[in-house]
């Protein structure tokens, strides 16, 4: 337990986690409320999915510029800006709901007879337009600033503690995913504007927590030769950003992270496998939710598969913190890919929803440990002043895979049916596992204390 004590008492990880969690919960409430409101005010599921597509495009495009911003400016300041903008946008959204959607229809039951918030009144038609504008602004903020806390983590936690910290983060993410929907639904029964007001309060808490972070790596500690120093002992000093920036951000800078991910053989293998897993698994979950909800009265059950995935992730995260320092990283990553392939294949073949949920839950048990290994290794390979751009490049590639996979899967479900489409998606996951497991430099990865030797032995590129 010495590592736990060192992590919580020897660093400002606790304040970082509080700030990051506040943002995650607030975002989950917004993500839950907006589609339901778009569906209720327009009566069109296409309007809800189109809104999601627009937001993904905006966030993905601006993510490249966001990576440059996160590498060039003080990350705690950016987290404070993130929180302040969340307060403003959430408050504006709450005001729009109260002004334009404050006359609920007493007889409305949403789409296909399912219970969903319904709105009436003379200005109800204005609400979807207002919500679309607001969520696009949220996407602008997310593209530019969302990855700031992830980029900042390595500057808060020592490298040897990163896998343990990332395992804790996965447990937190799973808890948020599991609780976000029910909490959002409960808040919406109190009032349609309540999820947005709650998000505003959470943004304030996030700002306070971010402000309390003192011990962290700062951009000002990069010297003229590009080497970074330790800023922990200068956490309260003034930040001189101007001395570290010699040129305006360029598109070349924005693309640096993505170029490195695709140029280096080790990273290229990993990012290709990761994009295949991200796209296929999330498309599978979405199609399953749509298939279950087609009966109209089963919309609540549609979230059961996602809840099962969150439970599996949570259980895996509880084990991950104990495994990452004891079991070779290559073993954990190999088991992660194998379980994902086997679990989703089983979920595609079994007919019952309960069976699918069990297979999905089992498929993600090793995901937190594998993520902790790969995330910790990636942070070790990437300089602190480049984490933003690498994170942005990874986000663009994986978001792109998600968009393509969902579009193709939706077309496949309409033409060949749910079952065959899910089998194709499961096959993609099997191919991703086979592709990743052919990397000897990956499957022979040792425990974190021997990563430096492994990196040198296999000549793994650093950035």
Secondary structure, DSSP 8 states (H G I E B T S, - for coil): -HHHHHHHHSSSHHHHHHHHHHHHHHHHHHHHHHHHHHHHHH--HHHHHHHHHHHHHHHHHHHHHHHHHHHHS-HHHHHHHHHHHHHHHHHHHHHHHHHHS-EE-TT---STT-----EESTTHHHHHHHHHHHHHHHHHHHHHHTTHHHHHHHHHS-GGGHHHHHHHHHHHHHHHHHHHHHHHHHHHHH-TTHHHHHHHHHHHHHHHHHHT--S---GGGB-TTS-B---GGGTTS----TTT--S---HHHHHHHHHHHHHSHHHHHHHHHHHHHHHHHHHHHHHHHHHHHTTSTTTTGGGHHHHHHHHHHHHHHHHHHHHTTTS-HHHHHHHHHHHHHHHHHHHHH--SHHHHHHHHHHHTTTHHHHHHHHHHHHHHHS-TTTHHHHHHHHHHHHHHHHHHHHHHHHHHHHHT-HHHHHHHHHHHHHHHHHHHHT-HHHHT---GGGHHHHHHHTT----
